[in-house]
Amino acid sequence: MTLGDEQKAVGREGIIQTNGLEISVIVPDVRLKLHAVDYLIEPTAGKGKIWIDGHQVKIVGWSE
């Protein structure tokens, strides 16, 4: 997958899993790192933003 493909995630809803929870997030931005892509995520309910490895986010509606 290329950065161009990953850019399609901008503005989309995703799900992250942590400690037995599934959290709904929005992806407002992506960035390219050496051999990886990070997503900037923010919760759909609540506050805050954080950069996270793109592999940790399942974009809703994307088939792999």
C-alpha positions in Angstrom: 0.0 0.0 0.0 1.4 3.4 -0.9 1.0 6.8 0.9 -1.4 7.7 -1.9 -3.6 4.8 -0.9 -3.3 5.6 2.8 -4.3 9.2 2.1 -7.7 7.8 1.3 -8.1 7.1 5.0 -8.2 10.9 5.8 -11.6 11.8 7.1 -12.7 8.2 7.5 -13.9 6.3 10.6 -11.6 3.6 12.1 -11.6 1.2 15.0 -8.7 0.6 17.4 -8.5 -2.2 19.9 -6.9 -1.7 23.3 -7.2 -3.6 26.6 -10.4 -5.4 25.4 -12.1 -2.2 24.1 -12.9 -1.3 20.6 -12.8 2.5 20.2 -14.3 4.4 17.3 -11.9 7.1 15.9 -11.6 9.5 13.0 -8.4 9.9 10.9 -7.8 13.6 10.2 -4.3 13.1 8.8 -1.6 10.6 7.8 2.2 10.8 7.7 4.9 8.7 6.1 7.7 7.3 8.3 10.5 5.1 7.2 8.8 1.9 6.0 5.5 2.7 7.8 2.5 5.1 7.8 1.1 6.7 10.9 -2.4 7.9 11.3 -3.4 10.9 13.4 -6.5 9.7 15.3 -9.1 11.4 17.4 -12.0 9.7 19.2 -15.5 10.1 17.7 -16.7 10.9 21.3 -14.3 12.6 23.7 -11.3 14.8 23.2 -7.6 14.5 22.1 -5.5 13.4 19.2 -2.5 11.0 18.9 -0.3 9.6 16.2 -0.5 5.8 16.0 0.9 3.1 13.7 -1.5 2.7 10.8 -1.5 -1.0 11.2 -3.3 -0.6 14.6 -6.3 1.1 13.0 -8.9 -0.8 11.1 -10.7 1.6 8.7 -14.4 1.0 8.6 -15.5 -0.3 5.2 -12.1 -1.3 3.9 -11.6 -4.9 2.9 -8.1 -6.3 3.2 
